[in-house]
């Protein structure tokens, strides 16, 4: 019998392939597997690449970062374990050219390095701004500096010229092309200047209040490094050491480049969402196509039963056919996904290193498993019913029809497939909202379509309504189960397509608008109160019409509800760091326009009140009504939390964790911070002046010269980088959209053509009774348009709900769908249903009546 079912399975497989009856099935599975494995291959290789390059990006096997000089105990422990170690110091400061070289100034990321730097990776430097750079194990010589090319351009200097920093001057000798422990280099808003650590003291820049960062890197034997990391982590957590370990933490790749990881994580979420939509649609398509496949083979199976084939043989033969088709479609999908993932690498070039390691076997295994699960869970149940067709069907066509799938079988299949999709999403919220949203939508679609069919039959007056409308209504109401399945399937396909449109037009636009093209590109700090009026006047005189202007007050949180707080009171590492440093506080009588109050009320001028950012409140366990006490330069300030704000940190505006809703606080030291978009330089300002050989003074240089104490941070490169990253990520998402679009079209086609055989028989009977072809065309179009309108309307409402949930809970966007979506969605549904019906049902009215009725006998 084993040989018999194999022979029968191969014979039916080749026959169905030639007849094209497995075509849609294979296409649906291939699309789902390709979409999922494309993202899987990309994520797998990216993870491997990040792990491979982690040591080079850190500049060592482990790094201790601290706000003060590395404690001697940490250095001694590294020496005792036989580890190599180097300590570097970094901080922001102003670099400037000499007056005879134009006197331009620029905020720079200062770095002092010792001999032996770096421990891992290598510096790459060039002796010209156009050079590709050469690897070196050297460091800057005493009295010299290496710098980014962007700094030389900003200051109008060349190699060999002098740069002034603090009390010292340095000769620029090399261009930094690559710096291994700088992380990914994403959103580095100030160019690097590197000097020999022996020259740091001469600058006089490190003062007691300086915002310095010390990095102590170690490298060596893996076991020794692991022991050092464990020891250092215990020392950092030891309460007895907190006074000498201010701001100390062990640095990893994730903490060293959080912006890169945040961007890539969000990109991966978008890609996973699109892949999930493709898989969900493919599941619907497989279920519809498999049921149609089974319906076409009822007569064949009845004949096999008459010829003596047992049910077991028939069941095994069709199961074998489906498993082979599933393996072929899954393998094809894996191959296609592997090819497509190279498109992601090209589209995200610059965000990720293109020389990624080879992928592991996991995406292949996952893709094959997903394809077979998809086919077996949704395709095989109706096909296995073929083995139960009675031989009596050969003479009595009304017996042996397909029955609804067992709820147990369907439930197990859907649960397994949903679990795999949630696992594939790599994000629990994304998976639950996507999968749960679609499952909930299917139930709503089924209920709403059933009610709509009943209301349609009751609302059409057959005595006065046009003949085509009466027949179309009868067609729908005569098969309510088919109508519900068809409308629900169409609605699911349209739901995914509409969700993609909303993602592209609204969610992605919200992402872009979070950092708009006209966002502030300058941050100025340390403006003194007596300089406020003159500074604002200088901005207006320079053409700056809009700018943020807030007082900045340094305060430390010392008590909550009268109870003193210390870092030891919190288990969360971020909470410990927040309590262990000063906050930047501010005051404003008016609520910032780009801050949304999500709890409580902001009352202008309210005394004894503060507003707290909701993320900070969650981290520190704060709530409305709590009283916070801040130590502001020795003066204690108590206030009650009266509102919580949602702060858009990507807006590039000035934002604060804590704000007092008053114009000012009395008797506290204060400086001011401003954010604005610098005026574009005039054409004559970007080239040299032939009269004196000097470049005209820029707006930034004039501002720094007029207020030499300020720190002016140029965020222009950051903004352009952010916009470039968004364009790349959006391009990758749109690249994958084609799979979901194709899957959606497959669902639409399958849903419309699922009742082709029944339509052919009914139309043949009506044509035999004298109905004209033109009338039947009107009936078919009316039915398709009505189904499409209803499906489009339902899909639009569901897309708005799922889109809002994704925007709110997954992508953290502020998004509200347009009221016009249901209107355009309904029209789009009608048009797509008519188009799919024209393509899939065009043969129904063209087939001779005799041929159709002969098949129906």
C-alpha positions in Angstrom: 0.0 0.0 0.0 2.9 2.3 0.7 4.0 2.1 -3.0 0.5 2.6 -4.1 -0.1 5.9 -2.3 3.3 7.2 -3.5 2.5 6.3 -7.1 -1.0 7.9 -6.8 0.5 11.0 -5.0 3.1 11.5 -7.8 0.5 11.0 -10.5 -2.0 13.5 -9.0 0.9 16.0 -8.3 2.0 16.1 -11.9 -1.5 16.2 -13.2 -2.5 19.1 -10.9 0.7 21.0 -11.8 0.0 20.7 -15.5 -3.6 21.8 -14.9 -2.4 24.8 -12.9 -4.5 23.9 -9.9 -1.5 24.2 -7.5 -0.3 27.4 -9.0 -1.9 29.9 -6.6 -1.0 27.6 -3.7 2.7 27.5 -4.5 2.7 31.3 -5.2 1.1 32.0 -1.8 3.5 29.8 0.2 6.5 31.1 -1.8 5.6 34.8 -1.1 5.2 34.2 2.6 8.4 32.3 3.0 10.4 34.7 0.9 9.2 37.7 2.9 9.9 36.1 6.2 13.3 34.7 5.3 14.5 37.9 3.6 14.1 39.7 6.9 15.5 36.6 8.7 18.6 36.4 6.6 19.2 40.2 7.0 18.7 40.2 10.7 20.8 37.0 11.2 23.8 38.4 9.2 23.5 41.8 10.9 23.6 40.3 14.3 26.6 38.2 13.4 28.4 41.3 12.0 27.7 43.3 15.1 29.0 40.6 17.3 32.1 40.2 15.1 32.9 43.9 15.2 31.9 44.5 18.8 35.5 44.5 20.1 36.7 46.9 17.4 33.8 49.3 18.0 34.6 49.3 21.7 38.4 49.5 21.2 38.9 46.6 23.7 37.3 43.5 25.1 35.7 45.4 27.9 35.4 49.1 28.7 34.8 50.9 32.0 33.3 54.4 31.4 33.3 56.9 34.3 32.9 60.6 34.9 36.1 60.8 36.8 39.6 59.4 36.5 39.6 55.6 36.6 40.0 54.5 40.2 43.4 52.8 40.9 41.8 49.6 42.1 40.4 49.0 38.6 43.8 49.6 37.0 45.5 47.3 39.6 43.0 44.5 39.0 43.6 44.6 35.2 47.3 44.4 35.8 46.9 41.5 38.3 44.9 39.5 35.7 47.6 40.1 33.0 45.3 42.3 30.8 46.5 45.1 28.5 44.8 48.4 29.3 44.6 52.0 28.1 42.7 55.0 29.4 41.4 57.8 27.2 39.6 61.0 28.1 37.0 62.8 26.0 34.9 65.9 26.5 33.3 68.6 24.3 35.1 71.9 23.9 35.5 74.7 21.4 38.3 74.6 18.9 39.2 77.7 17.0 41.5 79.0 14.3 43.9 81.8 14.9 42.8 85.3 14.0 45.2 85.4 11.0 43.5 82.2 9.7 40.0 83.6 9.9 39.2 83.1 13.7 36.5 80.6 13.0 35.3 78.4 16.0 33.6 75.1 16.2 32.4 72.7 18.9 34.7 69.7 18.9 34.9 66.3 20.5 38.2 66.4 22.3 40.1 63.2 22.9 43.4 62.4 24.6 45.0 59.1 23.9 48.1 57.3 25.4 50.7 55.0 23.8 49.2 51.6 23.1 45.9 53.0 21.9 43.8 51.3 20.5 43.8 47.9 22.0 41.4 46.5 19.4 41.1 47.6 15.8 43.3 50.2 14.3 43.3 53.9 13.5 43.1 54.9 9.8 44.5 58.3 9.0 45.3 60.3 5.8 47.8 63.1 5.0 45.2 64.8 2.8 41.5 65.5 2.8 41.0 63.4 -0.3 43.1 60.4 0.8 41.5 57.0 1.4 43.7 56.6 4.6 46.2 54.2 5.8 46.1 52.0 8.9 48.5 53.1 11.7 49.4 52.0 15.2 50.8 55.4 16.0 49.2 58.2 18.0 49.6 62.0 17.6 53.0 63.3 18.5 53.4 65.9 21.3 52.2 69.3 20.1 50.2 67.9 17.2 46.6 67.0 16.6 44.7 64.7 14.3 41.2 65.8 13.3 38.1 65.0 11.2 38.1 66.5 7.7 34.8 68.2 8.5 36.6 70.3 11.2 39.2 71.6 8.8 36.5 72.6 6.4 34.5 74.3 9.1 37.4 76.3 10.4 38.9 77.0 6.9 42.2 75.3 7.8 44.6 72.9 6.1 47.0 70.4 7.4 50.0 72.2 8.8 47.9 75.0 10.3 47.3 75.6 14.0 44.2 74.9 16.0 43.7 76.5 19.4 42.1 74.6 22.3 42.0 76.1 25.8 45.4 77.4 26.7 47.4 75.4 24.1 47.9 75.3 20.4 48.4 72.3 18.2 49.6 71.7 14.6 47.2 69.7 12.5 49.1 66.8 10.9 46.7 64.0 10.0 43.1 63.6 8.9 41.1 60.9 10.9 39.5 58.5 8.5 38.5 55.8 10.9 38.5 55.6 14.7 37.7 52.1 16.0 36.2 52.9 19.4 34.0 55.8 18.2 31.2 53.3 17.8 29.2 53.4 14.6 29.7 57.1 14.2 25.9 57.8 13.8 24.7 61.1 15.2 28.1 62.3 16.2 27.3 66.0 16.2 30.8 67.4 16.7 34.0 66.5 14.8 36.8 64.7 16.5 40.1 66.3 17.6 42.7 63.8 19.0 45.9 64.7 20.8 48.6 63.0 22.8 47.4 62.4 26.4 50.6 64.0 27.7 49.4 67.3 26.2 46.0 67.3 27.9 47.1 69.1 31.1 48.6 72.0 29.1 45.2 72.9 27.6 43.8 73.7 31.1 40.4 72.4 29.9 39.8 69.9 32.6 38.4 71.7 35.6 36.4 70.3 38.6 33.1 71.0 36.9 34.2 69.8 33.4 31.9 67.2 31.7 34.7 64.7 31.1 34.3 61.0 30.2 37.1 58.5 30.9 37.2 55.2 29.1 39.4 52.4 30.6 39.7 49.7 28.0 41.1 46.2 28.7 42.0 43.3 26.4 43.5 39.9 26.7 42.6 36.3 27.5 38.9 35.7 27.3 38.7 34.0 30.7 40.6 36.9 32.3 38.4 39.5 30.6 35.3 37.6 31.9 36.7 37.6 35.4 37.5 41.3 35.2 34.0 42.2 34.0 32.4 40.2 36.8 34.7 41.9 39.4 34.1 45.4 38.0 30.3 44.9 37.9 30.3 43.8 41.5 32.5 46.8 42.5 30.2 49.2 40.7 27.2 47.8 42.5 28.9 47.9 45.9 27.3 50.7 47.9 30.6 51.4 49.6 32.3 52.4 46.4 29.6 54.8 45.0 31.4 57.9 46.1 34.5 57.1 44.1 32.7 55.6 41.1 30.5 58.5 40.1 28.8 57.6 36.7 30.8 54.4 36.3 29.4 51.7 34.1 30.6 48.9 31.9 30.2 49.7 28.2 28.9 47.3 25.6 28.3 47.6 21.9 24.6 48.4 22.6 25.4 51.1 25.2 28.2 52.5 23.1 26.1 53.2 20.0 22.4 53.4 21.1 21.3 55.6 18.2 22.5 53.0 15.7 20.7 50.3 17.5 17.5 52.3 17.9 17.4 53.1 14.2 18.2 49.5 13.1 15.6 48.1 15.7 12.9 50.4 14.3 13.9 49.4 10.7 13.7 45.8 11.7 10.2 46.3 13.2 9.0 47.9 10.0 10.4 45.0 7.9 9.0 42.4 10.3 5.6 44.1 10.1 5.5 43.9 6.3 6.7 40.3 6.4 4.0 39.4 8.9 1.3 40.9 6.7 2.6 38.9 3.7 2.5 35.7 5.8 -1.0 36.4 7.2 -2.3 37.1 3.7 -0.7 34.0 2.3 -2.4 31.9 5.1 -5.8 33.3 3.9 -4.9 32.6 0.3 -3.8 29.0 1.0 -7.0 28.3 3.0 -9.2 29.6 0.1 -7.2 27.9 -2.7 -7.0 24.6 -0.8 -10.7 24.5 -0.3 -11.3 25.3 -4.0 -8.8 22.6 -4.9 -10.6 20.0 -2.7 -14.0 21.0 -4.2 -12.7 20.3 -7.7 -11.4 16.8 -6.7 -14.5 15.5 -5.1 -15.6 13.6 -8.2 -12.2 12.2 -8.8 -12.0 10.8 -5.2 -15.5 9.3 -5.5 -14.4 7.5 -8.7 -11.3 6.2 -6.8 -13.6 4.9 -4.1 -15.7 3.1 -6.7 -12.5 1.5 -8.1 -11.7 0.2 -4.6 -9.1 2.6 -3.3 -9.3 2.8 0.6 -9.6 6.1 2.4 -6.1 5.7 3.9 -4.5 5.5 0.5 -6.3 8.5 -0.8 -5.5 10.6 2.3 -1.9 9.6 2.2 -1.6 10.4 -1.5 -3.0 13.9 -1.2 -1.0 14.5 1.9 2.1 13.4 0.0 1.2 15.7 -2.9 0.8 18.7 -0.6 4.0 18.0 1.4 6.0 17.8 -1.8 4.4 21.0 -3.2 5.0 22.7 0.2 8.7 21.7 0.2 9.1 23.0 -3.3 7.4 26.3 -2.6 9.3 26.7 0.7 12.6 26.0 -0.9 11.8 28.5 -3.7 10.8 31.0 -1.1 14.0 30.6 0.9 16.1 31.0 -2.3 14.1 34.1 -3.2 14.4 35.5 0.3 18.1 35.0 0.3 18.4 36.9 -3.0 16.1 39.7 -1.7 18.0 40.3 1.5 20.9 41.6 -0.5 18.6 44.4 -1.6 18.3 45.4 2.1 22.0 45.5 2.5 22.3 47.7 -0.6 19.5 50.0 0.5 20.9 50.3 4.0 24.5 50.8 2.9 26.1 53.2 5.3 23.9 52.1 8.2 25.4 48.6 8.2 28.6 47.2 7.0 28.1 45.4 3.7 30.9 42.9 4.4 28.7 40.9 6.7 29.4 37.4 7.8 27.7 34.4 6.1 24.2 33.6 7.5 23.6 30.7 9.8 21.3 27.8 9.0 18.5 29.2 11.2 16.7 31.3 8.5 16.6 28.4 6.2 15.2 26.0 8.8 12.7 28.7 9.9 11.6 29.4 6.3 11.1 25.7 5.5 9.2 25.1 8.8 7.0 28.2 8.2 6.1 27.1 4.7 5.1 23.6 5.7 3.2 24.9 8.8 1.4 27.3 6.5 0.4 24.6 4.1 -0.4 21.9 6.6 -2.3 24.1 9.0 -4.5 25.9 6.4 -4.2 23.8 3.2 -4.3 20.2 4.3 -7.5 20.0 6.4 -10.0 20.5 3.6 -8.0 18.3 1.3 -8.0 15.4 3.8 -11.8 15.4 3.6 -11.4 14.0 0.1 -10.7 10.6 1.6 -14.2 10.6 3.1 -16.1 11.2 -0.1 -18.6 8.3 -0.5 -18.7 6.2 -3.7 -22.4 7.1 -4.0 -21.3 10.6 -5.2 -20.6 9.1 -8.7 -24.4 8.9 -9.3 -25.7 11.4 -6.7 -23.8 14.7 -6.9 -25.5 16.2 -3.9 -23.8 13.9 -1.4 -20.2 14.1 -0.2 -19.7 17.8 -0.3 -17.0 19.5 1.8 -17.8 20.2 5.4 -16.5 23.0 7.5 -13.1 22.1 9.0 -13.0 20.7 12.5 -12.7 23.5 15.0 -10.0 21.5 16.8 -7.9 21.0 13.7 -8.4 24.6 12.6 -7.7 25.9 16.1 -4.5 23.9 16.5 -3.3 25.0 13.0 -4.0 28.7 13.6 -2.5 28.6 17.1 0.7 27.1 15.8 0.9 29.5 12.9 0.2 32.5 15.1 2.9 31.4 17.6 5.4 31.1 14.8 4.5 34.6 13.5 4.8 36.1 17.0 8.2 34.5 17.3 9.2 35.8 13.9 8.2 39.3 14.7 11.1 39.6 17.3 8.8 42.0 19.2 6.0 40.8 21.4 3.8 43.9 21.0 4.3 43.9 17.2 3.4 40.2 16.9 0.4 40.3 19.2 -1.0 43.5 17.6 -0.5 42.2 14.0 -1.6 38.7 14.5 -4.3 39.4 17.1 -5.5 42.4 15.1 -6.0 40.2 12.0 -7.7 37.4 13.9 -10.0 39.8 15.5 -10.7 41.5 12.2 -11.6 38.2 10.6 -14.2 37.6 13.3 -15.6 41.1 12.9 -15.7 40.8 9.1 -17.6 37.5 9.3 -20.2 38.8 11.7 -20.6 42.1 9.8 -20.9 40.5 6.4 -23.5 38.0 7.6 -25.6 40.8 9.1 -25.1 42.8 5.9 -26.3 39.9 3.6 -29.4 39.5 5.7 -30.2 43.2 5.7 -29.6 43.4 1.9 -32.1 40.7 1.2 -34.7 42.4 3.4 -34.0 45.9 2.0 -34.4 45.1 -1.7 -38.0 45.4 -3.0 -38.1 42.8 -5.8 -41.3 44.4 -7.2 -39.7 47.8 -7.9 -36.0 47.2 -8.0 -34.1 46.7 -11.3 -33.9 43.0 -12.5 -30.1 42.9 -12.3 -30.2 44.1 -8.7 -32.8 41.5 -7.7 -30.8 38.7 -9.2 -27.5 39.9 -7.7 -29.2 40.1 -4.2 -30.6 36.6 -4.7 -27.1 35.3 -5.7 -25.6 36.7 -2.5 -28.4 35.7 -0.1 -28.9 32.2 -1.6 -25.3 31.3 -0.5 -24.8 33.3 2.8 -21.9 31.1 3.9 -20.1 31.7 0.6 -20.9 35.4 0.8 -19.5 35.6 4.3 -16.3 33.8 3.3 -15.8 35.9 0.2 -16.4 39.2 1.9 -14.2 38.3 4.8 -11.4 37.1 2.5 -11.6 40.2 0.4 -11.7 42.4 3.5 -8.5 40.7 4.9 -6.7 41.2 1.7 -7.8 44.9 1.5 -6.9 45.3 5.2 -3.3 44.5 4.5 -3.1 46.6 1.4 -4.7 49.6 3.2 -2.5 49.2 6.2 0.5 49.4 3.9 -0.8 52.6 2.3 -1.4 54.1 5.8 2.1 53.0 6.8 3.6 54.7 3.8 1.6 57.9 3.9 0.9 58.4 7.6 3.1 56.4 9.9 6.3 56.9 7.8 5.3 60.6 7.4 5.0 60.8 11.2 8.4 59.3 11.5 9.8 62.0 9.1 7.9 64.8 10.8 9.5 63.8 14.2 12.6 65.4 12.8 11.3 67.7 10.1 13.6 69.3 7.5 13.1 72.7 9.1 13.9 71.5 12.6 16.4 73.5 14.7 20.0 72.8 13.8 21.8 74.8 16.5 21.8 74.4 20.2 23.4 77.2 22.3 24.1 76.7 26.0 25.7 78.7 28.8 24.0 82.0 27.8 24.1 84.1 31.0 21.0 86.0 32.3 22.6 89.4 31.6 23.3 88.4 28.0 19.7 87.3 27.3 18.3 90.4 25.6 21.5 91.0 23.6 21.6 87.4 22.5 18.0 87.3 21.3 18.5 90.6 19.5 21.6 89.1 17.8 19.5 86.1 16.6 16.8 88.4 15.2 19.3 90.6 13.5 20.9 87.5 11.9 17.5 86.5 10.4 16.4 83.9 13.0 12.6 84.4 13.3 11.8 81.4 15.6 13.8 80.0 18.4 13.5 78.1 21.7 14.5 80.0 24.8 14.4 78.4 28.2 16.3 78.8 31.5 18.4 75.9 32.4 18.8 75.1 36.1 21.0 72.3 37.5 19.4 70.3 40.3 19.8 66.9 42.0 16.8 64.8 43.1 17.3 64.2 46.8 13.8 63.1 48.1 10.5 61.8 47.0 7.5 62.3 49.2 9.8 63.4 52.0 12.0 60.3 51.8 15.6 60.7 50.8 16.6 58.8 47.6 19.9 57.3 46.6 20.9 55.1 43.6 20.7 52.1 45.9 16.9 52.6 46.2 16.5 51.5 42.5 17.1 48.2 40.8 17.0 49.6 37.2 20.4 50.8 36.0 19.0 53.8 34.2 17.2 54.9 37.3 20.4 54.6 39.3 22.2 56.8 36.8 19.5 59.4 36.8 19.5 59.7 40.5 23.2 59.8 40.6 23.5 63.0 38.5 22.1 66.5 38.3 19.0 67.1 36.3 18.5 69.9 33.8 15.4 71.7 35.2 13.6 74.5 33.5 10.6 76.9 33.9 7.9 78.1 31.6 4.6 79.7 32.3 3.2 78.3 29.0 3.2 74.6 28.1 5.7 73.9 25.3 3.7 73.4 22.1 5.6 70.2 21.2 5.0 68.6 24.6 1.7 66.8 25.1 0.2 66.5 28.6 -0.9 62.9 29.0 -1.9 63.0 32.6 -2.9 65.8 35.0 -3.1 69.5 34.0 -0.6 72.2 33.1 -1.8 75.3 34.8 0.2 78.4 33.8 1.8 80.2 36.8 0.8 77.4 39.3 3.1 77.6 42.3 4.4 74.5 44.1 4.0 72.4 41.0 6.1 70.6 38.5 5.6 68.7 35.2 7.5 65.4 34.7 8.3 63.6 31.4 6.3 60.3 31.4 9.3 58.1 30.6 11.2 59.5 33.6 8.2 59.0 35.8 7.9 55.4 34.7 11.6 54.8 35.3 11.6 56.3 38.7 8.2 55.0 39.7 6.7 58.5 40.1 3.0 59.4 39.8 0.7 62.4 39.9 0.6 63.9 43.4 4.1 62.8 44.4 6.3 65.5 45.9 9.9 65.9 44.6 12.7 67.7 46.4 15.6 69.1 44.3 18.9 70.4 45.6 19.6 73.5 43.5 23.1 74.8 44.4 22.4 74.1 48.0 18.9 75.5 48.0 16.1 72.9 48.4 13.0 73.2 46.2 9.8 71.1 47.0 7.0 70.7 44.5 4.1 68.4 43.6 3.8 66.5 40.3 0.7 68.0 38.7 1.1 66.8 35.1 3.0 64.2 33.0 4.2 65.1 29.6 5.0 63.1 26.5 8.2 64.5 25.1 9.3 64.0 21.4 13.0 63.8 21.9 13.5 63.5 18.1 12.0 66.9 17.4 15.3 68.7 17.9 13.7 71.2 20.1 14.8 72.0 23.7 13.2 69.4 26.0 13.4 68.8 29.7 12.6 66.0 32.1 11.2 68.3 34.7 9.7 71.7 34.3 8.1 74.2 36.7 5.0 75.9 35.1 6.1 79.3 36.2 8.0 82.1 34.5 11.1 81.8 36.8 12.4 80.5 40.1 13.7 83.0 42.6 17.2 83.0 44.0 18.6 80.1 42.0 21.6 80.1 39.6 20.5 79.9 36.0 21.8 80.0 32.5 19.9 79.9 29.3 19.6 77.4 26.4 18.4 78.2 22.9 17.6 76.1 19.8 17.1 77.6 16.4 17.7 77.1 12.7 20.7 79.0 11.6 20.2 81.2 8.5 21.5 79.9 5.3 24.7 81.6 4.2 24.5 83.9 1.3 26.3 82.8 -1.9 29.1 85.2 -1.3 29.6 83.8 2.2 30.6 80.3 1.0 33.7 81.3 -1.1 36.8 83.3 -0.3 36.9 87.1 -0.6 39.5 88.0 -3.2 40.0 91.4 -1.6 41.7 90.3 1.6 42.1 86.5 1.1 39.8 85.8 4.1 36.4 84.3 4.2 33.6 86.5 5.4 32.6 85.9 9.0 29.8 83.4 9.3 26.7 83.7 11.5 28.1 81.1 13.9 31.5 82.7 14.2 30.0 86.2 14.7 27.8 84.8 17.5 30.7 83.1 19.3 32.8 86.2 18.9 30.1 88.4 20.4 29.4 85.9 23.2 32.7 84.0 23.8 31.4 82.1 26.8 28.6 80.2 25.0 28.8 76.7 23.6 27.3 76.5 20.1 26.5 73.0 19.0 26.0 72.6 15.2 23.5 69.8 14.5 23.3 70.2 10.7 25.2 67.0 10.0 23.0 65.2 12.5 19.8 66.3 10.8 21.1 65.4 7.3 22.2 62.0 8.6 18.8 61.4 10.3 17.0 62.2 7.1 19.3 60.0 5.1 18.8 57.1 7.4 15.0 57.5 7.2 15.2 57.5 3.4 17.2 54.3 3.5 15.0 52.5 6.0 11.8 53.6 4.2 13.3 52.4 0.9 14.0 49.0 2.4 10.4 48.8 3.8 8.9 49.7 0.4 11.2 47.2 -1.2 9.5 44.4 0.9 6.1 45.9 0.2 6.0 44.2 -3.2 5.7 40.8 -1.5 2.7 41.9 0.6 1.1 43.6 -2.3 1.5 40.4 -4.4 0.1 38.3 -1.5 -2.8 40.7 -1.2 -3.6 40.4 -4.9 -3.4 36.6 -4.6 -6.0 36.7 -1.8 -8.3 39.0 -3.8 -8.0 36.7 -6.9 -8.6 33.6 -4.8 -11.5 35.0 -2.9 -13.3 36.2 -6.1 -12.7 32.9 -8.0 -13.5 30.6 -5.1 -17.1 30.3 -6.3 -16.4 30.1 -10.0 -17.8 26.6 -10.4 -21.1 27.4 -8.6 -21.4 30.7 -10.6 -20.9 28.8 -13.9 -23.6 26.4 -13.1 -26.1 29.0 -11.9 -25.4 31.3 -14.9 -25.7 28.4 -17.3 -29.1 27.5 -15.9 -30.2 31.2 -16.2 -28.9 31.4 -19.7 -30.7 28.1 -20.6 -33.9 29.7 -19.3 -33.5 32.7 -21.6 -31.4 35.3 -19.6 -29.3 37.5 -21.8 -25.5 37.7 -21.4 -25.8 41.4 -20.9 -28.1 40.9 -17.9 -25.8 38.3 -16.4 -22.9 40.7 -16.8 -24.8 43.3 -14.9 -25.6 40.8 -12.2 -22.0 39.7 -11.8 -20.7 43.3 -11.7 -23.3 44.4 -9.2 -22.5 41.4 -7.0 -18.7 42.0 -7.2 -19.1 45.8 -6.7 -21.3 45.3 -3.6 -19.0 42.7 -2.1 -16.0 45.0 -2.8 -17.7 48.0 -1.3 -18.6 46.2 1.9 -15.2 44.5 2.2 -13.4 47.8 1.5 -15.4 49.7 4.2 -14.8 47.0 6.8 -11.1 46.8 5.9 -10.7 50.5 6.2 -12.1 50.6 9.7 -9.9 47.7 10.8 -6.8 49.3 9.1 -7.4 52.5 11.1 -7.7 50.5 14.3 -4.6 48.3 13.7 -2.6 51.2 12.4 -3.4 53.3 15.4 -2.4 50.5 17.7 0.9 50.0 15.9 1.6 53.7 15.9 0.9 54.0 19.6 2.3 50.9 21.1 5.0 49.7 18.7 6.5 52.7 16.7 5.7 55.4 19.3 4.2 57.8 16.8 1.4 60.3 17.3 -0.9 59.4 14.5 -4.6 59.9 13.7 -6.2 58.4 10.5 -8.1 60.5 8.2 -11.9 60.3 8.0 -11.7 59.9 4.2 -10.0 56.5 4.6 -13.3 54.5 4.7 -14.6 56.4 1.6 -11.5 55.7 -0.5 -11.2 52.2 1.0 -14.7 51.3 -0.1 -14.2 52.6 -3.6 -10.8 50.9 -3.9 -12.4 47.6 -2.7 -15.1 47.8 -5.4 -12.6 48.6 -8.1 -10.2 45.8 -7.1 -13.1 43.3 -6.7 -14.3 44.2 -10.2 -10.8 43.9 -11.7 -10.2 40.5 -10.0 -13.6 39.4 -11.1 -13.1 40.4 -14.7 -9.8 38.5 -14.7 -10.8 35.4 -12.8 -14.5 35.0 -13.9 -14.3 36.2 -17.5 -14.7 32.6 -18.7 -17.9 32.0 -16.8 -20.1 33.9 -19.3 -18.2 32.7 -22.3 -18.4 28.9 -21.7 -21.1 27.2 -23.7 -24.2 26.3 -21.7 -24.2 22.7 -22.8 -20.6 22.2 -21.7 -21.3 23.7 -18.3 -24.4 21.7 -17.7 -22.7 18.4 -18.8 -20.0 19.0 -16.2 -22.6 19.6 -13.6 -24.4 16.3 -14.2 
